[in-house]
């Protein structure tokens, strides 16, 4: 064939590219690239409401060895960062409260290969929640985490997906009334049985003075029927009626479980600041195990329209209240028998049939300032006309707290500690100020107010000691109590004695260094009906220390000197 017979055909460039080099027969090698193909899609569940995640996935096929990129977008709500692997991509979609009106929620994924060819698939979202009346809060969604993107305003509850952390990233959520209505329920709450809240400020603005009951009551942050935590956050100005409402709601942070058959759920409420709330700063109710620690709860000082409480623990809740600062819970209105409390504990049938008692609560190392009642242990059985302390021991320990009040502003009652319970342990608390001095307003101001039963016995509040010969022992605390184990101040002199192998050469002292003069008697006529003392022994062996006097059953306790 002559050269003039050779025809050169144009190379068609539809969906192909030419690779350099020759094949085995010397012809150019041609490779075709085609768009990815969607093989499978998944969506679960079929429909969702506020705070319910929907998991979306797509599986695609592509030419061997081709790299793929996945881009997800949504017309409403938020999608998470995708998790991609081997032709498969998955995301989570959710909205915390509502969707913009008139917007049909869809999620679209676009898959692109290395040649720039792509395929898309759109998932319709069946939304069962409400339409927004204002712009929804903006947030990002990650693996088990919701992060607020900016300050925002809401007229409906934000719901935290189950087992997610809501991180406010230092931003503020402000609750307002919806058009023509009133804000209902919590500003921020859990959707499932686990939730964590951190670094967010929750507040309210311009709420109408319309009282709500039950689940509709105003709360800042609520964990109900859930375990988790609320940490390093703030709730402020959570109130109605420009701060003058008497509605019995407006709780800063609430932990609740009304179903005793579930749980108990464990919740930590740590390092939060709560101020200018309407009724209660921190509230724990029902079958929950709580740790309320290192929070600052400011009641704002004396007010005439409502009696505020700093912390309330009620109806079966258990746990620890430690290291908190609670101030300014004072009522100056006309209602008799009404007062503000730094910490209020309630339980028993007095509050309604079947209301469980709070037992074994530990209240230690807190600072109470300017509260009508610093610690109110108000657990009662019976009715408003006839009530008594519970027959069941409640064994609440109130120890090492500082309680002060400089004035007697409440019209009917003030006390550092008000103790209605059975076998509660009140010890080593520091009480000061005219507001808690019985001499300031006799019959109205008290250091410790109790059941009024007569003293019957003496009891040690501290454990047995193991002490080296010649060393000063740890503190021993003895208290006079009624027959039910409640403290009762006792006049008279109470004698210290020791028996046993180590009793010879044993000396009692009033100071922890065992350097003061020898001690032989103690007084129990103070507000907490107790005395502290120490001993030092020169002989090893067992020793029994006893305290007796005033016709009360004596107290004895064994110790070891080695």
Order of alpha helices (4+ residues) and beta strands (2+ residues): beta-beta-beta-beta-beta-beta-beta-beta-beta-beta-beta-beta-beta-beta-beta-beta-beta-beta-beta-beta-beta-beta-beta-beta-beta-beta-beta-beta-beta-beta-beta-beta-beta-beta-beta-beta-beta-beta-beta-beta-beta-beta-beta-beta-beta-beta-beta-beta-beta-beta-beta-beta-beta-beta-beta
